[in-house]
Amino acid sequence: MSLKQNLHNLKEKYKGTKMAPAFNAIHTFLYLPNEVTHGGTHIKAADDLKRTMNIVIMALVPCLLFGMFNAGYQHYAAIDGSLRTDVLANFFTFDNLWIGIIKVLPLVIVSYGVGLLVEFIFAVIKGHEVEEGYLVTGMLVPLIVPIDTPLWMLAVAVVFGVVIGKEVFGGTGMNILNPALTIRAFLFFAYPTWMSGDKVWVYDAVNRTGTADAISGETILGSYAQNQEVIYSTFDKFMGFIPGSVGETSTFLILIGAAILIFTKIASWRIILSAFVGAAVMGLIFNQIVAADIITDSSKFYGLMNTVWWEHLTIGGLAFGAVFMATDPVTGSQTNKGKWIYGFLIGFISIMIRVFNPAYPEGVFLAILLMNVFAPTIDHYVVQGNVKKRLKRTKVKIA
């Protein structure tokens, strides 16, 4: 008997019981639903929630694979700095990939395992079908955390993010905050020393190397915040050969993902473009402040203020957040004008937080969460503005 038939038999066996959603979810995930609608007129379309989520995951896979190689590369380059002289020759190696596999793959497994377990439990308790919304969240979470994040810590954060960030609001489509960013925020506030960005971003293998000091590399934003000399070229920053969380370093691959999402009409190009514009404007403002000698190099804000505006677009998690998180159709603005405002403020506030919070120089996830809260308000005033314009036109015609 085939696996499909076995799953179908289990599905029929538990039909009408509390465990039915669990078996329905497994069957539907592996195969197409065998239920069809009868009677009436129905809209037929090739896209559904599962296909949409799968496309987003496919757009994220290049960032994941690159992040695996980068995890190993940053580890070995921190031990032997000469490896940075020829990045391309020393990057795509099996040793680098192996480090990525043993460090990144467990993060993915824990993220999906714990998150889906919570989803199944809530589906059984509440008696509804398991939703596919966590398919993307489960992939996003390992890409936005430090590579040495303890698995138990990630598991606790995932439970918090899924329950508080989504299920308490009613599940997928009802949440007001991005679940992946809720998980990241929980880690930031609950375990700040692990999110500081000084040494946890490079794989710590003391038992293998015998020296801890050689592998305590900090993020590039940490170097800028401390006004230290940055050894990475513009090419390294854009391509992603720099320390950082698993998925955020390669702006090049993130832009490829953006092209996929825009082409398939899953993500809004207005939000992505306006987020980059907002970040550039804030960066230019800070550059002008430095140029006018309003702030000196003795200030703790000088390093990131003095960073050229376009560099802000290629370092840190700005690009990743703008493409894969700000564009979340559930928590973002829905109106076209609202999307411009929403994206612009995300970019603008991200750079502001990045500069004025040197202890943790990354603000994109906080900016997106903040704008998640204000997205309905933005849409409300956009709609009300349109209503007032139409009322004025109506009054003119009546007169």
N, C-alpha and C positions, 0 to 999 in steps of 0.2 A: 504494500500500500504506500502511495506517495506521501511526501511531507504535506503537500497541499491538501490531500484528502484527510490526513490525520488531523490537521488543524481545523478543517471544515467540520469534522466529526466532533471535535472538542467544542467548537463554537456552537454547534447545534445542541450538544449535551448540556452546556451551561447557559443556553439561551433563556432569558427571563430571570436568571439568578444574579446575585450581586457581583459574581466574578465574570459576568458576560463582557463588560467593557475591556477587561484585560485580554481575553482571548480574541475579541474583535479587533483590538489594536494590533496584536501580533499578526493576525491574518491579513488585515488591511495594509499593514506596513510591507509585508512580503509580497502580497498579491493585490490585484484590483478588487474592490468590493463587489460581491456577487449580488447585491441588491440593486434593483432598477426601479425607476419611478413609473407609475401607471396612470394614464389619463391626464387630461389637461395639457396646457402648453408650458414648456420648460425652456429656459435659456440653456443652450448648449455651448460649452467653451472647453478648450483644451487645458486651461490652467485651473488648478485647484490649490488648496493650502499645501498639500504634500509636494506637488511639483514646484511650487514657489519656493518652499524651504530647501528643496534639493538643489535648485539653481543657485541659491545663496551659498549653500555649502560648497558647490563646485567652484564658485568664485573665491571661496576662502581657502580651498585646498592648496593652491600655489603658495600662499602666505604660510600655511602650515608646514609644507615641505621645505620651503626656504628657511623657515625658523628652526627646523630640526638641524639643517646643515650649519646654520649660524650659531646654534647653541654649542656645537662642538668646536667650530672655528674660534669663537670668542674665548672658549676655555683654553685651547692650545695656544692661541695668540697672546693670552694674558701670561702664560708661562714662558713662551718664546716670542718676543716682540719681532724677531726677524721675519716671522711668517706674514707680517703685514706688508712687507716690501713687494710681494707678488700675490695679491689677494686671489685672483682668478685661479692660479695654479694650486693654491693651498686650501681653497674653499670647498669644492665639490669632491670630497674624499669620503671613503667608507668610514674612517675613524671619526670624522666629524658627524656623519649621519648616525653612527652607532650611539654617540653621546646624546644626540637628539632623540633617538628611539627610546633609550632607557630613561630619559628625563621627561620628555614631552608626552610620549604615548601614555604613561600612567596618569598624567593630568587629564588627558582626553577620556580615558576609561572611567576614572572617578567622576568626572563631570557628567558624562552620559549616564553612568550607572546609578549614581545617587539621584540625579535630576529626574530621570525617567521613573525610578522607583517611587519618588514622591508624586509624580504625575499619575502613576498607576493607582497608588493608594487613594488619592483624592478622587479619581474617576470611580473607583469601587465604592467609596463612601458616599459620594454624591450621586452615583447612578447615571453618569453621563459617559459618552465615549472619550477615549484618550485623545487629546488634541496633539497635532504635530508641531505646535509652536516651539517646543523645547528642542527640536532638531537643530535649529540654528543657534539657540542660546548655548546648547551643550558644546558646540564647536567654538563659539566666540570666547567662552570663559577661559579655556586653556591658552588662548592667544593673547590675553590681556593681563596675565598674572606673571610675576617673576618665576623664572624656571625652577628655582629651588623651593618654591612654596610647598610646605609639608602637605601631604595628601589628606591628613585628617582635618587640617585647617581649611583646605579647599572643600571638603565634604560638608563641614559645618556651614561654610559660606553659601554653598549651593542650596542646602536645605532652607536657609534663611531667605535667600533670593527668590526661590520658587514659591515658598509659602507666603512670605510677606510682600514680595514684589509682584506676584501674579495671582495666586490662588485665592487670596483673601478678597481680591477685586472681582472674582468670578471666572478666572482662567484666561486662556488665550483670547485676545481681542478686547478684553475688558480692563486690562492693566493700564495704569497711568504712567508707570515708570518702566524703563527698559530693564528686563530681568537680569541680563548679563551685567549691566552697569550697577544694578542694585547689589549683586554679588561682589563686584569690585569695590563698591563703596563700603560694604560691610567689612571686607578685608582691610581696607585702608583705615577705618576708624577703630576696628577691634584689634588689629595687629599692626600698628603703624611702623614698628621697627622692621618688619619684614617688607614693607612697601616703601622704605626710605629711598631706595634707588642708589645706595652706595656700593654694596658688595653682593647683594643677593641676585643680581641679574646675570652673573657669570657662574656657570656650574662649578660647585665646590667639591672637588674630589681630593681632599687632603690625604686620604689613605693611598691614593694612587700616586700623587706627586710628592707627598712628604713636606710640602710647604704651603701654608695657608696664605701668606702675604702675596705670593705670586699670582693669586687668582682673585684678589679682591678688587676687581674692576668695577667702576661705577658707570651709570648711564651717561650718555653724552650731555643730557640736560643737567645732570649733576655737575659735570665739569664746567659748563657754561655758568651755572648758578654760583659756583665758587670762583669764577673769573680765572679759571685755569686755561692753559694752552690746550687747544683741541687738536689731536693728531690726525683726525680723519679729513679726507678730501671731500669736495662737493660730490664727486662720483660715488664715494663710499656712502655718504649720507643718503643720496637718492636711491642707490641700488639696495642699500640695507646692510652693508658690512660693518655694522656698529652694534654696541651692546644695547639691549632693550628687551621688552617683553617679546614673547615668541613671534607674534604676528604683526607687530607694529613697525618694524624697522625698515622694510622695503617699500618705499613710496612708489617705486616702479610697478611692483606686483599689485599693490593696492589700487593703483590707477587702472590696471588691467581688469581687476575685479569690478571697479566702478563702471568701466565700459560694458562689461557683461550685464551688470544690473540695470544700467540705463537702457541698453539695447533691448533687453527683455521687459522693460517698463516696470521693473520691480522697485527700483529706487528712483527718487526724484533728482534730476540733474539740477534743479533750482536750489535744493537744500545743499547739495555738494558744492556747487559753484559759489553760492553765497557764504558758505562756511569758510572757504578759502579766502574769499574777498574780505570777510570780517576779520580774519586772522591777519591778513596783509595790512589792513588799515590800522589795526592796533599795533602791529609791529612797526609801521611807518611812524606812528605817533611817538612811540618810545625812541626810535632812532632820532627823531627831531629834538626830543628832550635832551638826549645825549649830545647832539650836535650843537645845541644852544648852551651847553655847559651848565644846565640847570642841575644836573647831577654829576658827581665826580666818580672817578674810579675807586675811591675809598668806600663807596656805598655798597651795601650787600646786594642791591638790585642792579648794579652796573653791568655785570656780566651778561645777563639775559636781555637787558635793555639795549645793550650795544650790539647784540646779535642782529645781523642784517635781516630785514623783514622777510625776505624770501626763504631764508634758512629756517625760519620758524615753521614753514610749510612742509619741510622734509625731515624734521627731527621730532622725536617724541611720538605721542599717539594721535596727533591732530588728524592726519590723513586717514588713519584707520577708523577713528571715531566718526569723522565726517562722512565716510563712505558706507560703513557697515552698521553704524549705530544711530547716528542722527537721522538716517533715512528710514528707520523703523516706521512702517505705515500705521501702526497702532498708537504709538506714543508721540509721533510728530504732528506738525500742522497739516491740515487737510486742504485748505484753500491755497490757490497759487500765490497770491500776494502774501499770505501768511507764511508760506514756505520760504520766501525770500527773507522776511523779517526773522523767522525762526533760525534759519541757517546762519544768517549774518551775525546774530547775537551769540550763537554758539561759538563761532570763530573768534569774535571780538572778546568775549568773556574768557575763553580758553587761554589766550595769550596774556590777558590781564592777570589771571590766577597764576599762570606759569611764572610770570615775572615777580609778582608780589608775594609769592610763597616759596622762597628759595629752599626751605627745609624739605619741601616735596615739589619740585618744579615740573608738575604736570597737572594741567587743569581741565583737560578736555572732558573727562568722564563726569566731573562735577558740573561743568557747564552744560552738558547734554542733559543730565538729570534735572538741573534747574529749569532748563527750557522745556523739558517734558511736562513739568508742572504748569508752566505758563502757556503751553501750546493751545489748550482750549480757549484761554483768554484772548490770545492773539487772533484765533479764528473767529471768536465772537465779535470782536471789534471790526474785523475785516467785513464780516457779513452785515453787521449793523451799518457800517459805512456805505456798503452797496445799497442797502435798503433805503437809507436816507437820500442817496443820490436819485434813486428811482422815484421816491416820493416827491422830490423837488421837480423832476421832469413831469410827473403826473399833474402837479399843481399848475405848472406853466401851461400845459395843454388845456386844462379846464378853464383857466383864466382867458 
